[in-house]
């Protein structure tokens, strides 16, 4: 479903998408359209895009087409979802140790909506780090 979502084709377009959005969270999925994990995330983002359109703008960036951010944001994983609000990167504590991004295929629609809504509410209050509504650490899986 990646063809249904907005693709950003250059570093300038990514910067402008983050800069121009004043009152919504900018959700950026970095990865490849052909990657299976990215396809799962893209389908999830497409399915929730209508529900979150009032408080989130969703964009996709191909990391080989736009390599400008690969070292800055350490984009080495197959799929990475990051959040920005008013030109500021919003970090999210998911319990995984990496607070900068979601770097796995999160395909549950309600969980993604909850995370985006939590980021939006925290960012509106001026917080640079928000706590995820669900703990994704592995300590409860064993």
C-alpha positions as CSV (number, residue, x, y, z in Angstrom):
1,X,0.0,0.0,0.0
2,X,3.0,2.3,-0.1
3,X,1.9,3.7,-3.4
4,X,-1.2,5.3,-1.7
5,X,0.9,7.2,0.9
6,X,2.9,10.4,0.3
7,X,6.5,9.7,-0.9
8,X,9.2,12.3,-0.2
9,X,11.8,12.1,-3.0
10,X,14.6,14.4,-1.7
11,X,16.2,15.7,1.5
12,X,14.6,19.1,0.8
13,X,11.1,17.6,0.6
14,X,11.7,15.8,3.9
15,X,12.8,19.0,5.5
16,X,9.9,20.9,4.1
17,X,7.4,18.3,5.3
18,X,8.8,18.5,8.8
19,X,9.1,22.3,8.8
20,X,5.7,23.2,7.3
21,X,3.5,21.1,9.5
22,X,2.5,23.4,12.4
23,X,-0.2,21.6,14.4
24,X,0.1,17.9,13.4
25,X,2.7,15.2,14.2
26,X,4.8,14.3,11.2
27,X,5.2,10.5,11.0
28,X,8.0,9.5,8.7
29,X,8.7,5.9,7.6
30,X,12.2,5.4,6.4
31,X,13.0,2.2,4.5
32,X,12.4,0.5,1.1
33,X,9.1,0.0,-0.6
34,X,10.2,-3.5,-1.7
35,X,11.1,-4.7,1.9
36,X,8.5,-7.0,3.5
37,X,8.7,-5.4,6.9
38,X,8.2,-2.0,5.3
39,X,5.2,-3.4,3.4
40,X,3.6,-4.4,6.7
41,X,4.2,-1.0,8.3
42,X,3.0,0.8,5.1
43,X,-0.3,-1.2,5.1
44,X,-0.8,-0.4,8.8
45,X,-0.1,3.3,8.1
46,X,-2.4,3.4,5.1
47,X,-5.2,1.8,7.1
48,X,-5.0,4.3,9.9
49,X,-4.2,7.3,7.8
50,X,-7.8,8.4,7.6
51,X,-8.3,8.0,11.4
52,X,-5.3,10.1,12.3
53,X,-5.5,12.7,9.6
54,X,-6.5,15.4,12.1
55,X,-3.4,15.1,14.2
56,X,-0.8,13.3,12.1
57,X,0.7,13.6,8.6
58,X,2.2,10.4,7.3
59,X,5.1,10.4,4.8
60,X,7.4,7.7,3.4
61,X,11.1,8.0,2.5
62,X,13.2,5.5,0.6
63,X,16.6,5.4,2.2
64,X,18.5,4.6,-0.9
65,X,16.8,7.3,-2.9
66,X,17.3,9.9,-0.1
67,X,20.4,8.9,1.8
68,X,20.8,12.3,3.5
69,X,19.4,11.2,6.8
70,X,20.9,7.7,7.1
71,X,23.9,8.7,9.3
72,X,22.1,11.5,11.1
73,X,19.3,9.3,12.3
74,X,21.2,6.0,12.2
75,X,18.9,4.4,9.7
76,X,20.5,0.9,9.4
77,X,17.3,-1.2,10.1
78,X,15.0,-2.4,7.3
79,X,12.2,-0.2,8.6
80,X,12.2,2.9,10.8
81,X,9.3,5.1,12.0
82,X,10.1,8.5,13.4
83,X,8.0,11.3,14.8
84,X,8.4,15.1,14.4
85,X,6.4,18.0,15.8
86,X,7.0,21.7,15.0
87,X,10.4,20.9,13.5
88,X,11.5,18.9,16.5
89,X,12.2,15.2,16.7
90,X,10.0,13.6,19.3
91,X,11.5,10.6,21.1
92,X,9.3,7.8,22.5
93,X,10.2,5.5,25.3
94,X,9.1,2.0,24.1
95,X,11.0,0.1,26.7
96,X,13.5,-1.1,24.1
97,X,16.4,1.2,25.0
98,X,16.3,3.0,21.7
99,X,14.1,6.1,22.3
100,X,14.6,7.7,18.9
101,X,12.5,5.5,16.7
102,X,10.4,2.4,16.1
103,X,12.7,0.0,14.2
104,X,10.6,-3.1,13.8
105,X,7.5,-3.9,11.8
106,X,4.6,-2.7,14.0
107,X,1.6,-3.9,12.1
108,X,-1.2,-3.6,14.8
109,X,-3.4,-0.7,13.7
110,X,-4.7,0.2,17.2
111,X,-1.2,0.1,18.7
112,X,0.1,2.5,16.0
113,X,-2.9,4.8,16.5
114,X,-2.2,4.8,20.3
115,X,1.5,5.6,19.8
116,X,0.8,8.4,17.4
117,X,-1.9,9.8,19.7
118,X,0.5,9.6,22.7
119,X,3.2,11.4,20.7
120,X,0.8,14.1,19.6
121,X,-0.5,14.7,23.2
122,X,3.0,14.8,24.7
123,X,4.4,17.0,21.9
124,X,1.5,19.5,22.3
125,X,2.5,19.8,26.0
126,X,6.1,20.6,25.0
127,X,7.6,17.2,25.9
128,X,10.5,16.0,23.8
129,X,10.3,12.4,25.2
130,X,6.9,10.6,25.6
131,X,6.3,7.2,27.2
132,X,4.6,4.6,25.0
133,X,1.2,3.3,26.2
134,X,2.6,-0.3,25.9
135,X,5.9,-1.6,27.0
136,X,7.7,-3.4,24.1
137,X,10.6,-4.7,26.2
138,X,11.3,-8.4,26.2
139,X,11.3,-8.8,30.0
140,X,7.7,-10.1,30.1
141,X,8.1,-12.5,27.2
142,X,10.1,-15.1,29.0
